Amino acid sequence: MKELKIGNLLAKVPIVQGGMGVGISLSGLASAVANAGGVGVISSAGLGLIYNHLSKNLSEASILGLKEELRKAREKTRGIVGVNIMVALTNFADMVKTSIEEKADIIFAGAGLPLNLPSFLKEGSTTKLAPIVSSARALKVICRRWIGEYGYTPDAVVVEGPKAGGHLGYSHEQINDENYSLENIVPEVVAAAREIGEQQGKHIPVIAGGGIYTGEDIYNITSLGADGVQMGTRFVATEECDASEAFKQSYIDARKEDIEIIQSPVGMPGRAVHNTFLQKVKEGLKQPKSCPFNCIKTCDVTNSPYCIMLALYNAYRGKMENGYAFCGSNAWRCDKILSVKELINSLKAEFNTKAEVANA
């Protein structure tokens, strides 16, 4: 495996751990991945709920929670630690400002186009910026704005295919359309990143995610030009993952037919493990009476079947009867809980085996 270079950051292993909220990837998982040579990522979603003991004001608790998680991660690792921030969050600006102030190594921003992300940088800021996109077109739109308005070229770009977990930047029709497969969109995003990078005199590494499960998958996708990969699902089934044991067990117990596409209250399709909660949603038995958090810009409480923040928070705590687990398309393949180190070592071994066969 080649190292992943993002500006002056160097990851010995070209694996970015996907940001997973609510509470699935906090300082515990992120620091373990960073210590193993990858890029650890803290999810900023729902931190106000997790840290509501610090403040009853959700916005303030979110800021305090992110500061706490970044500081805890820094105590555990000297490796690369980033933050994943959803553009759709109403406190997007607060989370970005806090990440930069706390000197997070990199911000990954998706679930919407982060068109104004460079505006938050100040003189002397060291935090790198990486948008998450689902097409070359989206990358071009972002670069046009960033370069034209802020004179800033992305430090990296993550391209997520339709096999990813959580919220998906695709329509229901596109999810199963081969034209939108990761294997098809990676070369297009790589070509766009190379072209823009050459114009700006800066290499924009492309990190590909969505359905990457084995070391062989990593070999195959990097052979298409990706500089590295983003993996989420595999890291849920690890000892260091910050989720409850019940959340992890839902992956271990899942069958292939349990992985389903749902319509999130956020207004986007998402992929999750089917359970009794989601069954009740289908039957129309889950109705929020009011919006307690106002956490997502696109969430319309009058048409929402449930509060997604509360459902994901419940799942993080292990209350699966009142929530559910987002997952990638291969979650059903998880059959045991490993340490992060064991997982990374097995991925390296699989990668090397594939490379030897390919080069024989």
C-alpha positions in Angstrom: 0.0 0.0 0.0 1.2 3.5 -0.8 1.1 6.2 1.7 -1.6 8.9 1.5 -0.2 12.5 1.3 -2.6 15.4 1.9 -0.6 18.5 1.8 2.0 18.2 4.6 0.0 15.3 6.3 1.3 11.8 5.6 -0.8 8.8 6.5 1.3 5.6 6.4 -1.9 3.6 5.5 -4.1 5.1 2.7 -7.3 4.6 4.6 -9.6 7.3 5.9 -12.0 6.1 8.5 -15.4 7.5 7.5 -17.1 9.9 9.9 -20.2 8.2 11.4 -22.8 9.8 13.6 -24.4 10.0 16.0 -21.5 9.0 18.3 -20.2 6.0 16.2 -16.9 7.6 15.4 -15.6 9.8 18.3 -12.1 10.1 19.8 -11.9 6.4 20.7 -12.2 5.1 17.1 -10.5 8.1 15.5 -7.4 7.9 17.7 -7.1 4.1 17.2 -7.2 4.5 13.4 -4.7 7.4 13.5 -2.4 5.2 15.7 -2.6 2.4 13.1 -1.4 4.8 10.4 -4.7 5.8 8.9 -6.7 9.0 9.1 -9.1 9.0 12.1 -12.3 11.0 11.8 -14.6 12.3 14.5 -18.3 12.8 13.5 -19.7 16.2 14.7 -23.3 15.1 14.3 -25.3 15.0 17.5 -22.5 16.0 19.8 -25.0 18.3 21.6 -27.0 15.3 22.7 -24.0 13.3 23.8 -22.6 16.3 25.7 -25.9 17.7 27.0 -24.5 17.4 30.6 -22.1 20.3 29.8 -24.9 22.6 28.6 -28.6 22.5 28.1 -28.1 24.7 25.0 -27.7 22.3 22.2 -25.5 24.6 20.1 -23.2 25.3 23.0 -23.1 21.6 24.1 -22.1 20.7 20.5 -19.2 23.1 20.5 -18.0 22.0 23.9 -18.4 18.3 22.9 -16.3 18.7 19.7 -13.6 20.5 21.7 -13.6 17.7 24.2 -13.5 14.9 21.6 -10.6 16.6 19.7 -8.6 17.1 22.9 -9.2 13.5 24.0 -8.1 12.2 20.6 -4.9 14.4 20.8 -4.1 12.8 24.2 -4.3 9.3 22.6 -2.5 9.9 19.3 0.0 11.9 17.4 -1.5 10.7 14.2 -3.9 12.4 11.8 -7.3 13.2 13.2 -10.0 15.0 11.2 -13.7 15.9 11.7 -16.6 15.0 9.5 -19.2 17.8 9.3 -22.5 17.6 7.4 -23.4 20.7 5.4 -27.0 20.0 6.2 -26.4 20.6 9.9 -27.9 23.9 11.2 -24.7 24.3 13.3 -22.4 23.6 10.4 -20.6 27.0 10.8 -20.0 26.4 14.6 -18.6 22.9 13.9 -16.3 24.2 11.2 -15.0 27.2 13.3 -14.4 24.9 16.3 -12.5 22.3 14.3 -10.3 25.1 12.9 -9.7 26.7 16.3 -8.9 23.3 17.8 -6.5 22.6 14.9 -8.1 19.5 13.6 -5.9 18.2 10.9 -8.6 18.1 8.2 -12.3 18.7 7.8 -14.4 16.4 5.6 -17.7 18.1 4.6 -20.6 16.4 2.8 -24.4 15.9 2.8 -24.6 19.1 0.7 -22.1 21.2 -1.2 -19.7 23.0 1.2 -19.4 26.0 -1.1 -18.3 28.5 1.6 -16.0 26.2 3.6 -12.8 28.1 2.9 -14.4 31.3 4.3 -13.9 30.0 7.8 -10.1 29.8 7.5 -8.1 32.5 9.3 -4.5 33.5 8.8 -2.3 30.8 10.2 -5.0 28.1 10.0 -3.5 24.7 9.5 -6.7 22.6 9.0 -7.0 21.0 5.6 -10.3 21.1 3.7 -11.8 18.2 1.8 -15.3 18.1 0.2 -17.2 14.9 -0.1 -18.8 14.5 -3.5 -20.7 12.0 -5.6 -19.7 13.2 -9.0 -17.0 15.0 -11.0 -19.5 17.7 -11.7 -20.0 18.4 -8.0 -16.2 18.7 -7.5 -16.0 21.2 -10.4 -18.8 23.3 -9.0 -17.1 23.4 -5.6 -13.6 24.2 -7.1 -15.1 27.0 -9.2 -16.5 28.6 -6.1 -13.5 27.9 -3.8 -10.9 29.1 -6.3 -12.9 32.0 -7.7 -14.1 33.4 -4.4 -11.4 32.4 -1.9 -8.4 31.5 -4.0 -8.4 28.0 -2.3 -8.0 24.6 -3.9 -9.3 21.6 -2.0 -6.5 19.7 -0.1 -8.3 16.4 -1.0 -11.6 15.2 -2.2 -13.7 12.2 -1.1 -15.9 10.6 -3.7 -18.6 8.4 -2.2 -20.4 5.8 -4.4 -23.9 4.5 -3.9 -22.8 1.5 -1.8 -21.9 3.8 1.1 -23.6 3.9 4.5 -25.7 6.6 6.0 -27.0 9.4 3.8 -26.4 9.0 0.1 -25.9 11.7 -2.5 -28.0 9.8 -5.1 -31.6 9.4 -6.1 -33.3 6.1 -5.4 -33.0 5.2 -9.1 -29.3 6.0 -9.3 -28.4 3.8 -6.3 -28.7 0.6 -8.4 -27.7 2.1 -11.7 -24.2 0.8 -12.8 -23.5 4.1 -14.4 -23.2 5.6 -10.9 -21.1 2.8 -9.5 -17.9 3.8 -7.6 -15.8 2.0 -10.3 -17.4 4.3 -12.9 -17.3 7.6 -11.1 -13.7 7.3 -9.6 -11.9 7.7 -13.0 -14.1 10.8 -13.8 -13.4 12.4 -10.4 -9.7 11.5 -10.7 -9.5 13.2 -14.2 -11.3 16.3 -12.9 -9.0 16.5 -9.8 -5.9 16.1 -11.9 -7.0 18.8 -14.4 -7.9 21.3 -11.6 -4.8 20.4 -9.7 -2.5 21.0 -12.7 -4.1 24.4 -13.3 -3.6 25.4 -9.6 -0.2 23.8 -9.2 -1.5 21.5 -6.4 -2.1 17.7 -6.2 -5.6 17.0 -5.1 -5.7 13.4 -3.7 -8.8 11.5 -4.5 -10.2 9.3 -1.7 -12.8 6.7 -2.8 -15.5 5.3 -0.5 -18.7 3.3 -0.6 -18.6 -0.5 -0.5 -14.9 -0.9 0.1 -14.6 -3.9 2.4 -11.4 -5.9 1.7 -7.7 -5.2 0.9 -8.5 -6.5 -2.6 -11.2 -3.8 -2.9 -8.5 -1.2 -1.9 -6.2 -2.5 -4.6 -8.8 -2.4 -7.2 -10.0 1.1 -6.5 -6.5 2.6 -6.2 -5.7 0.9 -9.5 -8.4 3.2 -11.0 -6.4 6.2 -9.9 -7.7 6.8 -6.3 -5.0 7.9 -3.9 -6.7 6.2 -0.9 -10.0 4.9 0.3 -12.6 5.8 2.9 -14.0 3.0 5.0 -16.8 3.2 7.6 -18.6 -0.1 7.9 -15.5 -2.2 8.7 -14.6 0.1 11.6 -18.0 -0.3 13.3 -17.1 -3.9 14.0 -14.0 -3.0 16.0 -13.3 -3.0 19.7 -12.4 0.7 19.7 -15.6 1.9 17.9 -17.5 4.3 20.1 -20.9 2.8 19.4 -22.8 0.6 21.9 -22.3 -3.1 21.8 -25.9 -3.5 20.7 -25.2 -1.3 17.7 -22.1 -3.3 16.7 -24.1 -6.5 17.2 -26.7 -5.4 14.7 -24.0 -5.6 12.0 -22.8 -9.0 13.2 -26.4 -10.4 13.2 -27.4 -8.7 9.9 -28.3 -10.8 6.9 -27.8 -9.6 3.3 -31.6 -9.0 3.0 -31.6 -6.9 6.2 -29.6 -4.1 4.5 -32.2 -1.6 3.1 -32.5 1.8 1.5 -34.7 4.1 3.6 -35.9 7.7 3.0 -34.4 9.8 5.7 -36.3 12.8 7.3 -33.4 14.8 6.0 -34.8 14.4 2.5 -32.1 12.0 1.2 -32.0 8.2 0.8 -30.0 6.3 3.3 -28.8 2.8 3.9 -29.5 1.0 7.2 -30.0 -2.3 8.9 -33.7 -3.2 9.0 -35.1 -3.6 12.5 -38.4 -3.3 14.5 -38.0 0.5 14.7 -37.8 0.9 10.9 -40.6 -1.6 10.5 -42.8 0.7 12.7 -41.8 3.7 10.6 -43.0 1.8 7.5 -46.3 1.1 9.2 -46.6 4.8 10.1 -46.4 4.2 13.8 -43.6 6.7 14.5 -44.6 10.3 14.5 -42.7 13.2 16.1 -45.0 15.6 17.9 -42.6 18.5 17.6 -39.0 19.3 16.6 -36.9 19.2 19.8 -33.5 20.1 18.2 -33.8 22.0 14.9 -30.5 20.2 13.9 -30.9 19.7 10.2 -31.7 22.5 7.7 -33.7 20.2 5.3 -35.7 18.4 8.0 -39.4 19.2 7.9 -41.0 18.1 11.1 -44.5 18.3 9.7 -43.7 15.6 7.2 -41.0 13.6 9.1 -42.0 10.1 10.3 -39.5 10.4 13.2 -36.7 12.5 14.6 -33.5 11.2 13.0 -31.2 12.8 15.5 -33.0 11.1 18.4 -33.2 7.7 16.5 -29.4 7.7 15.8 -28.6 8.9 19.4 -30.7 6.0 20.8 -28.9 3.5 18.6 -25.5 4.9 19.7 -26.6 4.2 23.3 -27.8 0.7 22.4 -31.6 1.5 22.5 -32.2 -0.2 19.2 -36.0 -0.5 19.8 -36.1 3.3 19.5 -33.5 3.8 16.8 -31.5 2.1 14.0 -28.0 1.6 12.6 -26.9 3.2 9.4 -24.5 0.9 7.5 -22.7 0.3 4.2 -23.9 -2.3 1.6 -21.5 -4.9 3.0 -22.4 -4.7 6.7 -23.9 -8.2 6.5 -20.4 -9.5 5.9 -19.2 -8.5 9.3 -19.0 -11.7 11.5 -16.7 -10.7 14.4 -15.3 -7.8 16.3 -11.6 -7.1 15.7 -9.2 -4.5 17.1 -8.5 -1.6 14.7 -4.9 -2.9 14.5 -6.0 -6.4 13.5 -8.3 -5.0 10.9 -5.7 -2.7 9.3 -3.2 -5.6 9.3 -5.6 -8.0 7.6 -6.5 -5.3 5.0 -2.7 -4.8 4.3 -2.2 -8.6 3.9 -5.2 -8.9 1.5 -3.9 -5.9 -0.5 -0.4 -7.4 -0.8 -1.8 -10.8 -1.9 -3.9 -9.2 -4.6 -0.9 -7.1 -5.7 1.3 -10.2 -6.0 -1.2 -12.0 -8.1 -1.8 -8.9 -10.3 1.9 -8.4 -10.9 2.8 -12.1 -11.3 
